[in-house]
Amino acid sequence: MNSEIEHRIKLLAEKYDASGQDLLAFLDGLLYANYITYWDYIEVDTLLSLQKPRTDFADEPIFIMYHQITELYFKLALHEIRQINAWETPEAEELLEKIERINRYFNALTTSFGVMEKGMKREEFLKFRMALIPASGFQSAQYRQIEIASTDLINLVDAEHRERLQNASAEEKMAYIYWRNGATIADTGEKTLTLKQFEEKYNKLFLEDAHRYNDVNIWQQYKRCTCDEEMREKLIDALRVLDLNVNVTWPLQHYKTAVAYLARRPDDVAATGGTNWQKYLPPRFQKRIFYPELWSDQEKSEWGKSWVESVLNGDKNE
């Protein structure tokens, strides 16, 4: 036994003694344990068994898997955000690192959206989607949690009510949260079954998050950071990119896909959840901005406009 092994054993003994554990028992466990394999560690068999199509159309598994991948990226983003929310004294360098990670997750999602936009046969999609009613991507709770933990809650309130509810309670603000307008029946304004299901399952969770992150959301943690001007500019740039990723680029990709599969004027196809997606998805309608203090008045008034125009021009050139 060389000195390195002896040194490691000594450190292990100190570690387990400090917690009242028996090092020999842990060494026995190491001796008897099987080697770990990639497929067991990653739970590959379980992961690959989670796709359960409701029809026999070949493209439905693509639809399922892409949404599962999306939820995993959302979980990655929340993993970073919750670390930010937990800091008592935010450090600028760490905050920048976390925000840049979140931006990379959303970049990956955005650039991969061709899987959805051009990866399914429209005629198949329009058939198998009927077996999904009233389920809808609108019901992604993790996306809502990302929003709530990223900004002051007032910025998620429907634009028409923000000024009136500036000093309102979290409960009052949640009653006018912007996404409710995205799952109402266009003709009557009544809640769709999609929205009713969503609220029944998650309203308590969202309200708890609203209270939990009120003083420690990403914006509040950014304001607590002490740093020089160079680092401040880097943080501002990263926050602006995050704002665009979550509130413009990602919703716009959804909009492009909805147009590709659902829009065939003069009669547009209804979404599975009955959502009024034509008004809900385009960023310019909602003016949802996480960090309004970081944008000029002109940028805010034209929120999402340039991205919409670039996409439309790109479609014309294809």
Secondary structure, 3 states (H helix, E strand, C coil): CCHHHHHHHHHHHHHHHHCCCCHHHHHHHHHHCCCCCHHHHCCHHHHHCCCCCCCCCCCHHHHHHHHHHHHHHHHHHHHHHHHHHHCCCCCHHHHHHHHHHHHHHHHHHHHCCHHHHCCCCHHHHHHHHHHCCCCCHHHCHHHHHHHHHHCCHHHHECHHHCCCCCCCCHHHHHHCEHHHHHHECCCCCCECHHHHHHHHHHHHHHHHHHHHCCCCCHHHHHHHCCCCHHHHHHHHHHHHHHHHHHHHHHHHHHHHHHHHHHCCCCCCCCCCCCCCHHHHCCHHHHCCCCCHHHCCHHHHHCCCHHHHHHHHHHHHHC
